[in-house]
Amino acid sequence: MAKRDKRVEAMRRNPRQVRFATLQRVLEDHGFVGRRPGGSHWTYQHPGYPPHVTIVERRPFVLIAYVLEALKAIEAVSEGEEE
């Protein structure tokens, strides 16, 4: 199992304790491109996934809603790559 898969699996097991840097790395590993339009919000887009994913940079952990949204987007992109 690759490191990126291990990170995703760890996020699925415990979505309440995901650090922003970890979530950022996982999204970028799956081809998402992030930009910071302003403040603490980051927007990630992927060419194969039309809606964007918004993550709020929060310490020490990202809110669970943002983690679940990111996992949903990663799953959709991964399914698209398999086809």
PyMOL commands that place a pseudoatom at each C-alpha (Angstrom):
pseudoatom trace, name=CA, resn=MET, resi=1, chain=A, elem=C, hetatm=0, pos=[0.000, 0.000, 0.000]
pseudoatom trace, name=CA, resn=ALA, resi=2, chain=A, elem=C, hetatm=0, pos=[1.421, 3.375, -1.019]
pseudoatom trace, name=CA, resn=LYS, resi=3, chain=A, elem=C, hetatm=0, pos=[1.850, 6.241, 1.440]
pseudoatom trace, name=CA, resn=ARG, resi=4, chain=A, elem=C, hetatm=0, pos=[-0.911, 8.237, -0.215]
pseudoatom trace, name=CA, resn=ASP, resi=5, chain=A, elem=C, hetatm=0, pos=[-3.308, 5.310, 0.233]
pseudoatom trace, name=CA, resn=LYS, resi=6, chain=A, elem=C, hetatm=0, pos=[-2.270, 4.972, 3.874]
pseudoatom trace, name=CA, resn=ARG, resi=7, chain=A, elem=C, hetatm=0, pos=[-2.984, 8.660, 4.467]
pseudoatom trace, name=CA, resn=VAL, resi=8, chain=A, elem=C, hetatm=0, pos=[-6.451, 8.365, 2.919]
pseudoatom trace, name=CA, resn=GLU, resi=9, chain=A, elem=C, hetatm=0, pos=[-7.189, 5.256, 4.979]
pseudoatom trace, name=CA, resn=ALA, resi=10, chain=A, elem=C, hetatm=0, pos=[-6.071, 7.041, 8.169]
pseudoatom trace, name=CA, resn=MET, resi=11, chain=A, elem=C, hetatm=0, pos=[-8.401, 9.930, 7.310]
pseudoatom trace, name=CA, resn=ARG, resi=12, chain=A, elem=C, hetatm=0, pos=[-11.299, 7.514, 6.824]
pseudoatom trace, name=CA, resn=ARG, resi=13, chain=A, elem=C, hetatm=0, pos=[-10.600, 5.777, 10.135]
pseudoatom trace, name=CA, resn=ASN, resi=14, chain=A, elem=C, hetatm=0, pos=[-10.372, 8.994, 12.137]
pseudoatom trace, name=CA, resn=PRO, resi=15, chain=A, elem=C, hetatm=0, pos=[-11.746, 12.034, 10.271]
pseudoatom trace, name=CA, resn=ARG, resi=16, chain=A, elem=C, hetatm=0, pos=[-11.853, 14.134, 13.447]
pseudoatom trace, name=CA, resn=GLN, resi=17, chain=A, elem=C, hetatm=0, pos=[-8.074, 14.303, 13.793]
pseudoatom trace, name=CA, resn=VAL, resi=18, chain=A, elem=C, hetatm=0, pos=[-6.806, 15.351, 10.383]
pseudoatom trace, name=CA, resn=ARG, resi=19, chain=A, elem=C, hetatm=0, pos=[-4.329, 18.195, 10.234]
pseudoatom trace, name=CA, resn=PHE, resi=20, chain=A, elem=C, hetatm=0, pos=[-4.581, 20.788, 7.483]
pseudoatom trace, name=CA, resn=ALA, resi=21, chain=A, elem=C, hetatm=0, pos=[-1.131, 19.934, 6.089]
pseudoatom trace, name=CA, resn=THR, resi=22, chain=A, elem=C, hetatm=0, pos=[-2.089, 16.256, 5.792]
pseudoatom trace, name=CA, resn=LEU, resi=23, chain=A, elem=C, hetatm=0, pos=[-5.347, 17.030, 4.012]
pseudoatom trace, name=CA, resn=GLN, resi=24, chain=A, elem=C, hetatm=0, pos=[-3.537, 19.437, 1.713]
pseudoatom trace, name=CA, resn=ARG, resi=25, chain=A, elem=C, hetatm=0, pos=[-0.937, 16.799, 0.803]
pseudoatom trace, name=CA, resn=VAL, resi=26, chain=A, elem=C, hetatm=0, pos=[-3.575, 14.109, 0.147]
pseudoatom trace, name=CA, resn=LEU, resi=27, chain=A, elem=C, hetatm=0, pos=[-5.551, 16.390, -2.171]
pseudoatom trace, name=CA, resn=GLU, resi=28, chain=A, elem=C, hetatm=0, pos=[-2.406, 17.404, -4.073]
pseudoatom trace, name=CA, resn=ASP, resi=29, chain=A, elem=C, hetatm=0, pos=[-1.317, 13.747, -4.342]
pseudoatom trace, name=CA, resn=HIS, resi=30, chain=A, elem=C, hetatm=0, pos=[-4.617, 13.015, -6.087]
pseudoatom trace, name=CA, resn=GLY, resi=31, chain=A, elem=C, hetatm=0, pos=[-4.180, 15.798, -8.636]
pseudoatom trace, name=CA, resn=PHE, resi=32, chain=A, elem=C, hetatm=0, pos=[-6.090, 18.644, -7.005]
pseudoatom trace, name=CA, resn=VAL, resi=33, chain=A, elem=C, hetatm=0, pos=[-4.656, 22.132, -7.405]
pseudoatom trace, name=CA, resn=GLY, resi=34, chain=A, elem=C, hetatm=0, pos=[-5.118, 24.512, -4.496]
pseudoatom trace, name=CA, resn=ARG, resi=35, chain=A, elem=C, hetatm=0, pos=[-5.315, 28.252, -4.331]
pseudoatom trace, name=CA, resn=ARG, resi=36, chain=A, elem=C, hetatm=0, pos=[-5.926, 30.593, -1.461]
pseudoatom trace, name=CA, resn=PRO, resi=37, chain=A, elem=C, hetatm=0, pos=[-8.355, 33.293, -2.562]
pseudoatom trace, name=CA, resn=GLY, resi=38, chain=A, elem=C, hetatm=0, pos=[-8.176, 35.014, 0.810]
pseudoatom trace, name=CA, resn=GLY, resi=39, chain=A, elem=C, hetatm=0, pos=[-8.284, 34.564, 4.530]
pseudoatom trace, name=CA, resn=SER, resi=40, chain=A, elem=C, hetatm=0, pos=[-8.226, 31.037, 5.874]
pseudoatom trace, name=CA, resn=HIS, resi=41, chain=A, elem=C, hetatm=0, pos=[-10.139, 29.400, 3.010]
pseudoatom trace, name=CA, resn=TRP, resi=42, chain=A, elem=C, hetatm=0, pos=[-8.432, 27.230, 0.399]
pseudoatom trace, name=CA, resn=THR, resi=43, chain=A, elem=C, hetatm=0, pos=[-10.121, 26.103, -2.828]
pseudoatom trace, name=CA, resn=TYR, resi=44, chain=A, elem=C, hetatm=0, pos=[-9.041, 22.896, -4.565]
pseudoatom trace, name=CA, resn=GLN, resi=45, chain=A, elem=C, hetatm=0, pos=[-10.007, 21.977, -8.119]
pseudoatom trace, name=CA, resn=HIS, resi=46, chain=A, elem=C, hetatm=0, pos=[-9.418, 18.894, -10.233]
pseudoatom trace, name=CA, resn=PRO, resi=47, chain=A, elem=C, hetatm=0, pos=[-9.914, 18.700, -14.020]
pseudoatom trace, name=CA, resn=GLY, resi=48, chain=A, elem=C, hetatm=0, pos=[-11.884, 15.449, -13.667]
pseudoatom trace, name=CA, resn=TYR, resi=49, chain=A, elem=C, hetatm=0, pos=[-14.095, 16.681, -10.825]
pseudoatom trace, name=CA, resn=PRO, resi=50, chain=A, elem=C, hetatm=0, pos=[-16.156, 19.759, -11.763]
pseudoatom trace, name=CA, resn=PRO, resi=51, chain=A, elem=C, hetatm=0, pos=[-17.205, 21.051, -8.323]
pseudoatom trace, name=CA, resn=HIS, resi=52, chain=A, elem=C, hetatm=0, pos=[-14.453, 22.573, -6.234]
pseudoatom trace, name=CA, resn=VAL, resi=53, chain=A, elem=C, hetatm=0, pos=[-13.546, 21.540, -2.697]
pseudoatom trace, name=CA, resn=THR, resi=54, chain=A, elem=C, hetatm=0, pos=[-13.228, 24.288, -0.099]
pseudoatom trace, name=CA, resn=ILE, resi=55, chain=A, elem=C, hetatm=0, pos=[-11.171, 23.695, 3.030]
pseudoatom trace, name=CA, resn=VAL, resi=56, chain=A, elem=C, hetatm=0, pos=[-10.859, 26.099, 5.953]
pseudoatom trace, name=CA, resn=GLU, resi=57, chain=A, elem=C, hetatm=0, pos=[-7.404, 26.171, 7.509]
pseudoatom trace, name=CA, resn=ARG, resi=58, chain=A, elem=C, hetatm=0, pos=[-8.015, 25.529, 11.186]
pseudoatom trace, name=CA, resn=ARG, resi=59, chain=A, elem=C, hetatm=0, pos=[-5.653, 24.449, 13.947]
pseudoatom trace, name=CA, resn=PRO, resi=60, chain=A, elem=C, hetatm=0, pos=[-4.971, 21.924, 15.269]
pseudoatom trace, name=CA, resn=PHE, resi=61, chain=A, elem=C, hetatm=0, pos=[-7.462, 19.883, 13.209]
pseudoatom trace, name=CA, resn=VAL, resi=62, chain=A, elem=C, hetatm=0, pos=[-9.706, 20.514, 10.208]
pseudoatom trace, name=CA, resn=LEU, resi=63, chain=A, elem=C, hetatm=0, pos=[-13.443, 20.221, 10.856]
pseudoatom trace, name=CA, resn=ILE, resi=64, chain=A, elem=C, hetatm=0, pos=[-14.901, 16.811, 10.036]
pseudoatom trace, name=CA, resn=ALA, resi=65, chain=A, elem=C, hetatm=0, pos=[-17.276, 18.221, 7.387]
pseudoatom trace, name=CA, resn=TYR, resi=66, chain=A, elem=C, hetatm=0, pos=[-14.338, 19.399, 5.267]
pseudoatom trace, name=CA, resn=VAL, resi=67, chain=A, elem=C, hetatm=0, pos=[-12.526, 16.086, 5.655]
pseudoatom trace, name=CA, resn=LEU, resi=68, chain=A, elem=C, hetatm=0, pos=[-15.605, 14.142, 4.535]
pseudoatom trace, name=CA, resn=GLU, resi=69, chain=A, elem=C, hetatm=0, pos=[-16.091, 16.489, 1.567]
pseudoatom trace, name=CA, resn=ALA, resi=70, chain=A, elem=C, hetatm=0, pos=[-12.470, 15.953, 0.529]
pseudoatom trace, name=CA, resn=LEU, resi=71, chain=A, elem=C, hetatm=0, pos=[-12.764, 12.164, 0.886]
pseudoatom trace, name=CA, resn=LYS, resi=72, chain=A, elem=C, hetatm=0, pos=[-15.877, 12.205, -1.306]
pseudoatom trace, name=CA, resn=ALA, resi=73, chain=A, elem=C, hetatm=0, pos=[-14.031, 14.193, -3.985]
pseudoatom trace, name=CA, resn=ILE, resi=74, chain=A, elem=C, hetatm=0, pos=[-10.988, 11.892, -3.822]
pseudoatom trace, name=CA, resn=GLU, resi=75, chain=A, elem=C, hetatm=0, pos=[-13.230, 8.852, -4.196]
pseudoatom trace, name=CA, resn=ALA, resi=76, chain=A, elem=C, hetatm=0, pos=[-14.986, 10.382, -7.223]
pseudoatom trace, name=CA, resn=VAL, resi=77, chain=A, elem=C, hetatm=0, pos=[-11.660, 11.213, -8.883]
pseudoatom trace, name=CA, resn=SER, resi=78, chain=A, elem=C, hetatm=0, pos=[-10.256, 7.742, -8.153]
pseudoatom trace, name=CA, resn=GLU, resi=79, chain=A, elem=C, hetatm=0, pos=[-13.325, 6.085, -9.694]
pseudoatom trace, name=CA, resn=GLY, resi=80, chain=A, elem=C, hetatm=0, pos=[-12.934, 8.266, -12.784]
pseudoatom trace, name=CA, resn=GLU, resi=81, chain=A, elem=C, hetatm=0, pos=[-9.281, 7.233, -13.180]
pseudoatom trace, name=CA, resn=GLU, resi=82, chain=A, elem=C, hetatm=0, pos=[-10.160, 3.528, -13.001]
pseudoatom trace, name=CA, resn=GLU, resi=83, chain=A, elem=C, hetatm=0, pos=[-12.624, 3.737, -15.891]
for i in range(1, 83): cmd.bond("trace and resi %d" % i, "trace and resi %d" % (i + 1))
show_as sticks, trace
zoom trace
